[in-house]
Amino acid sequence: MKKILLTVLISVSFMAVKAQEKAIAKVHYIFKHVNDTTQRDKHTRDEVVTYLGQQTSYYTSYSTTRMQEQTTKMLSAPDFDGNLVISRSTSGIKESFLLEPAKSQMVEVKRVASDEFLLETTYPKQDWNIADETKVIGGYTCQKATTTFAGRHYTAWFTTDIPFSFGPWKLHGLPGLILAAKDDKNEVDFEYSGFDKLAADVQVTIGTPAKAILSTKDEVEKLEKAFKANPNAYMQSKSNMRSASPGVFISSGGSATSSSSAIDPSKIKSMSIKNDDNYKPSSVTNNPLELKP
């Protein structure tokens, strides 16, 4: 049986979220954020995904998976010469969110380099106004809804054809799955990119492992600055702090294996990662995703 284990680094010693349920489906979005208002054409972009369960959802970046797929394809090519060149057209978001509406709880997992940190966070609430207007997205009839959240006014499109009260990022609470959402300044955009119902022989479990790295927002911000200033020193100092995260496991040939284990490093002589010619995001952020109310 194919198995994919999706886990969130959470310590249940102080968090009540203990969700362990099978994900039924996943929805993909193209996330765009004008992080620098002085260079609006150089916005950041990522492919993100929300895994859907009956009671919980898990929102995270999908860029690493795409990069692994690209790497595996190149390594498997008959003419591969050992020089690996990865072309990047996205910037992976560093935050993931586990949402459990039944308990009005949300868990944030923040990534710094290869470390992940658990942060306490406020449960997001949106007061939606549902309109009569409809349009078709990806073959689904969607209805319009609007809300003001985190300093931005959003227009979302949800479909009752897919009865999950979830969506991208922290947006949720409508009587159907949110397929698209955009703020009125065109600075934050979640564009529908696909919906996959998971096959019976694929198991995705949204859960909470026993070990985690607990931290605070201030501490993580300090670690981010330290990593940017000296990545090598950071990796050395943090090597003893990493928890044994099960990670994301993807099946291969009928058995569960780590998604990175399919890559044979002995085949690689050199590796470089570069942005696509048409993707040059600004390194400056003067326009955060969440604004002050």
C-alpha positions as CSV (number, residue, x, y, z in Angstrom):
1,M,0.0,0.0,0.0
2,K,1.2,3.5,-0.8
3,K,1.7,5.6,2.2
4,I,2.4,9.3,2.7
5,L,2.8,10.5,6.3
6,L,2.3,14.3,6.7
7,T,3.3,15.4,10.1
8,V,3.4,18.7,12.0
9,L,6.0,19.4,14.7
10,I,3.9,19.8,17.8
11,S,4.5,19.2,21.5
12,V,1.3,17.9,23.0
13,S,2.6,18.9,26.5
14,F,1.2,22.4,26.1
15,M,-0.9,22.2,23.0
16,A,-4.3,20.6,22.9
17,V,-4.3,19.9,19.2
18,K,-3.8,16.2,18.8
19,A,-5.4,15.6,15.5
20,Q,-4.8,12.3,13.9
21,E,-7.0,11.8,10.9
22,K,-6.7,10.7,7.4
23,A,-6.6,13.4,4.8
24,I,-9.2,12.9,2.1
25,A,-8.0,15.3,-0.5
26,K,-5.7,18.2,-1.2
27,V,-6.2,21.5,-3.1
28,H,-3.4,23.4,-4.8
29,Y,-3.0,27.2,-5.2
30,I,-0.6,29.6,-6.8
31,F,0.2,32.1,-4.0
32,K,1.3,35.6,-5.0
33,H,2.4,38.3,-2.6
34,V,3.5,41.8,-3.5
35,N,6.0,42.0,-0.7
36,D,7.7,45.1,-2.0
37,T,5.4,48.0,-3.0
38,T,8.2,49.8,-4.8
39,Q,8.6,46.9,-7.2
40,R,5.2,45.4,-7.7
41,D,6.3,43.4,-10.7
42,K,8.8,41.6,-8.6
43,H,6.4,39.9,-6.2
44,T,7.1,36.5,-4.5
45,R,5.3,33.4,-5.7
46,D,4.8,29.9,-4.4
47,E,2.8,26.8,-5.1
48,V,1.0,25.9,-1.9
49,V,-1.3,23.1,-0.9
50,T,-4.0,22.5,1.8
51,Y,-4.5,18.9,2.9
52,L,-8.1,18.3,3.8
53,G,-9.5,16.2,6.5
54,Q,-13.0,16.0,7.9
55,Q,-12.0,17.9,11.1
56,T,-8.6,19.5,10.3
57,S,-6.6,21.0,7.5
58,Y,-2.9,21.5,6.9
59,Y,-1.6,24.4,4.7
60,T,2.0,24.3,3.6
61,S,4.4,25.0,0.6
62,Y,4.6,22.5,-2.2
63,S,7.8,23.9,-3.7
64,T,10.1,21.3,-2.1
65,T,8.1,18.5,-3.5
66,R,8.2,20.0,-7.0
67,M,11.9,20.5,-6.7
68,Q,12.4,16.9,-5.7
69,E,10.3,15.8,-8.7
70,Q,12.5,18.0,-10.9
71,T,15.7,16.6,-9.4
72,T,14.6,13.0,-9.7
73,K,13.6,13.5,-13.3
74,M,17.0,15.0,-14.2
75,L,19.0,12.3,-12.3
76,S,17.0,9.6,-14.2
77,A,17.7,11.1,-17.6
78,P,20.1,8.9,-19.7
79,D,22.2,11.9,-20.7
80,F,22.6,13.3,-17.1
81,D,26.3,14.3,-16.8
82,G,26.4,14.9,-13.0
83,N,25.9,18.6,-13.1
84,L,22.6,19.3,-11.5
85,V,21.0,22.7,-12.4
86,I,17.7,23.4,-10.7
87,S,15.5,26.1,-12.1
88,R,13.3,27.8,-9.5
89,S,10.1,29.8,-10.2
90,T,8.8,29.9,-6.6
91,S,9.9,30.9,-3.2
92,G,8.8,28.4,-0.6
93,I,6.8,29.9,2.3
94,K,8.3,29.3,5.7
95,E,5.1,28.9,7.6
96,S,2.7,26.0,7.8
97,F,-0.6,25.9,9.6
98,L,-2.7,23.1,11.2
99,L,-6.3,24.2,11.7
100,E,-8.8,22.5,13.9
101,P,-12.1,24.5,13.9
102,A,-14.0,22.2,16.2
103,K,-11.6,23.3,19.0
104,S,-11.0,26.8,17.7
105,Q,-7.3,26.1,17.6
106,M,-4.5,26.6,15.1
107,V,-0.8,25.6,15.3
108,E,1.9,27.3,13.3
109,V,5.1,25.6,12.3
110,K,7.9,28.0,11.3
111,R,10.9,26.8,9.3
112,V,14.4,28.2,9.6
113,A,16.8,26.5,7.3
114,S,16.2,22.7,8.0
115,D,14.8,23.4,11.5
116,E,11.1,23.7,12.3
117,F,9.7,25.5,15.3
118,L,6.3,25.3,17.0
119,L,4.7,28.6,17.8
120,E,1.6,29.4,19.8
121,T,-0.8,31.4,17.7
122,T,-4.2,33.0,17.8
123,Y,-7.1,31.1,16.1
124,P,-8.1,33.0,13.0
125,K,-11.7,34.1,12.7
126,Q,-13.4,35.7,9.7
127,D,-16.8,37.3,9.5
128,W,-17.9,36.4,6.0
129,N,-20.5,38.2,3.9
130,I,-21.9,35.8,1.3
131,A,-23.2,37.3,-2.0
132,D,-25.4,35.8,-4.7
133,E,-22.8,36.3,-7.4
134,T,-21.3,33.1,-8.9
135,K,-18.6,32.1,-11.4
136,V,-17.0,28.9,-12.5
137,I,-13.4,28.0,-11.4
138,G,-11.8,24.8,-12.4
139,G,-15.1,23.4,-13.5
140,Y,-16.8,24.1,-10.1
141,T,-19.6,26.6,-9.6
142,C,-18.3,29.0,-6.9
143,Q,-20.1,31.7,-4.9
144,K,-18.6,35.0,-3.8
145,A,-17.9,35.9,-0.2
146,T,-16.0,38.9,1.3
147,T,-14.3,39.6,4.6
148,T,-11.8,41.8,6.3
149,F,-9.0,39.9,8.0
150,A,-5.5,40.9,9.2
151,G,-5.8,44.4,7.8
152,R,-6.9,43.4,4.3
153,H,-10.2,43.1,2.6
154,Y,-10.6,39.8,0.8
155,T,-12.9,38.5,-1.9
156,A,-13.1,34.7,-1.9
157,W,-14.8,32.2,-4.1
158,F,-16.0,28.9,-2.5
159,T,-17.9,25.9,-3.8
160,T,-20.4,23.8,-2.0
161,D,-19.6,21.0,-4.5
162,I,-16.6,20.3,-2.4
163,P,-17.9,20.3,1.2
164,F,-14.9,21.3,3.2
165,S,-15.0,24.4,5.2
166,F,-11.3,25.2,4.6
167,G,-9.2,27.1,2.1
168,P,-5.7,28.6,1.6
169,W,-3.6,30.0,4.5
170,K,-5.8,31.0,7.4
171,L,-8.9,31.6,5.4
172,H,-11.8,29.3,6.3
173,G,-15.3,29.1,7.7
174,L,-17.4,29.1,4.6
175,P,-20.0,26.4,3.7
176,G,-17.6,24.9,1.0
177,L,-14.0,24.8,-0.1
178,I,-12.4,28.2,-0.9
179,L,-10.9,27.8,-4.4
180,A,-9.6,31.4,-4.8
181,A,-9.1,34.5,-2.7
182,K,-7.6,37.9,-3.4
183,D,-7.3,41.2,-1.4
184,D,-8.8,44.4,-2.9
185,K,-5.3,45.9,-3.4
186,N,-4.2,43.0,-5.6
187,E,-1.3,42.4,-3.3
188,V,-2.2,39.0,-2.0
189,D,-3.6,36.4,-4.3
190,F,-4.5,32.7,-4.0
191,E,-5.2,31.3,-7.4
192,Y,-6.8,27.8,-7.8
193,S,-4.4,25.3,-9.3
194,G,-6.0,21.9,-8.9
195,F,-7.9,19.6,-6.6
196,D,-7.0,16.0,-6.0
197,K,-9.1,13.4,-4.2
198,L,-6.6,11.0,-2.6
199,A,-6.9,7.4,-3.9
200,A,-7.9,4.6,-1.6
201,D,-4.4,3.1,-1.7
202,V,-2.8,6.5,-0.7
203,Q,-2.8,7.3,3.0
204,V,-2.1,10.8,4.2
205,T,-2.3,11.3,7.9
206,I,-2.4,14.8,9.4
207,G,-1.0,14.3,12.9
208,T,1.2,15.4,15.8
209,P,4.5,13.6,16.5
210,A,5.8,13.3,20.0
211,K,8.8,15.5,19.7
212,A,9.0,19.1,18.7
213,I,11.2,22.3,19.0
214,L,9.2,24.8,21.0
215,S,9.9,28.4,20.6
216,T,8.5,32.0,20.6
217,K,8.1,34.4,17.7
218,D,10.9,36.6,19.1
219,E,13.3,33.7,19.4
220,V,12.6,32.5,15.9
221,E,13.1,36.0,14.5
222,K,16.5,36.0,16.2
223,L,17.4,32.7,14.6
224,E,16.3,33.9,11.2
225,K,18.7,36.8,11.5
226,A,21.5,34.6,12.7
227,F,21.0,32.2,9.8
228,K,21.0,35.0,7.2
229,A,24.2,36.5,8.8
230,N,26.1,33.2,8.9
231,P,24.4,30.1,7.6
232,N,27.3,27.8,8.3
233,A,27.6,28.9,12.0
234,Y,23.8,28.5,12.4
235,M,23.7,25.0,11.0
236,Q,26.5,23.9,13.3
237,S,25.0,25.4,16.4
238,K,21.5,24.0,15.7
239,S,22.7,20.5,14.8
240,N,22.0,19.1,18.3
241,M,18.6,20.8,18.7
242,R,16.8,19.2,15.7
243,S,14.0,16.9,16.6
244,A,13.5,13.6,14.8
245,S,10.8,14.7,12.4
246,P,9.2,11.9,10.4
247,G,8.8,14.4,7.6
248,V,6.8,13.7,4.5
249,F,7.0,10.1,3.3
250,I,6.2,9.2,-0.3
251,S,5.7,5.7,-1.5
252,S,8.0,4.1,-4.1
253,G,7.4,0.7,-5.5
254,G,4.8,-0.2,-2.9
255,S,6.8,0.6,0.2
256,A,7.0,3.8,2.2
257,T,10.2,5.7,1.8
258,S,11.4,9.2,2.5
259,S,10.8,11.6,-0.3
260,S,14.5,12.6,-0.3
261,S,15.8,9.0,-0.3
262,A,15.0,8.6,-4.1
263,I,17.8,11.0,-4.8
264,D,21.3,9.4,-5.1
265,P,23.9,12.0,-4.2
266,S,26.7,9.9,-5.6
267,K,25.4,10.8,-9.1
268,I,25.9,14.6,-8.5
269,K,29.2,16.3,-9.3
270,S,27.9,19.8,-8.9
271,M,24.6,21.5,-8.1
272,S,23.3,25.0,-8.6
273,I,19.9,26.6,-8.0
274,K,18.9,29.6,-10.0
275,N,15.7,31.6,-10.5
276,D,13.9,31.4,-13.9
277,D,14.6,34.4,-16.1
278,N,11.0,35.6,-15.6
279,Y,11.1,35.1,-11.8
280,K,13.1,37.7,-9.9
281,P,11.4,38.5,-6.7
282,S,12.4,41.5,-4.6
283,S,14.4,40.7,-1.5
284,V,12.8,43.6,0.3
285,T,9.6,43.2,2.3
286,N,7.9,46.5,3.2
287,N,4.4,45.1,2.8
288,P,3.8,42.0,5.0
289,L,1.1,39.5,4.4
290,E,-0.7,40.6,7.6
291,L,-1.1,44.3,8.2
292,K,-2.0,46.0,11.4
293,P,-5.8,46.4,11.8
